[in-house]
Amino acid sequence: MSTFIYLVLILSIPYFWYIRYSTNPKKGFSILFTGVISVILFINFNLFVLAGFAVLGSVLLHNNNNLNHLSFFTSFIVLITSAFNTGIENLIWTILPITLVSGIFSLMMIGHWFLVDPTITRIGMKNIARSSIFIAVVLCLLLLMGFASEELSIFYRNIILGLYVSSGILSLGSLKSLNEKSYTGVMAATGLSYLSLLVSLGGTGTLILLP
């Protein structure tokens, strides 16, 4: 479970970068998201992870866009490389479903921040919702094609499939809510992202942890 959370937080870094790039929220959001990602230090503390997080934290110290892009890229590469040493089998297959969870989690984070600062643009939130729909569809297709652990029974496969379908539908609901110009549209999208996060956690957790 700790390794699962570790990967969810690391795979949130590209979304964190995209939110800053597309939405340009105030510095408080970056401090909040960096603080959440800092949990990785308690899960898998070593000098490699500390260095990767320190590079990520450097984005809070300057406003140079090129340096920010480099910091995000470097920290992600360092930290995702460290994941290969966590003992996870078939990491490539593991990354895709966890990326869905990370994307929806990031959508929830920026949705909450919009409620604090409604002046930011919604385009970043919309595109993250679209990416979550896309990943959920890809995961459903992979499950239907049999790309899963042979130890996973048909019963559990169908449950996971249903959870991913639900996650995609809820992410679509978030996207449609964000098209509403009123403040309540983002409130609805944030609420739906909560539900989508829960079902995606259920599907991904069952898919990865059950076998």
SULKAWO-V299431 format. One record per run of one state. SS is the DSSP state (~ for helix, > for strand, _ for the rest). FROM is the first residue (numbers start at 1). LEN is the number of residues. If there is no record, write none. Layout:
ss->SS from->FROM len->LEN
ss->SS from->FROM len->LEN
//
This chain:
ss->_ from->1 len->1
ss->~ from->2 len->9
ss->_ from->11 len->2
ss->~ from->13 len->11
ss->_ from->24 len->3
ss->~ from->27 len->11
ss->_ from->38 len->2
ss->~ from->40 len->4
ss->_ from->44 len->3
ss->~ from->47 len->14
ss->_ from->61 len->4
ss->~ from->65 len->19
ss->_ from->84 len->7
ss->~ from->91 len->26
ss->_ from->117 len->6
ss->~ from->123 len->22
ss->_ from->145 len->9
ss->~ from->154 len->25
ss->_ from->179 len->4
ss->~ from->183 len->27
ss->_ from->210 len->2
//
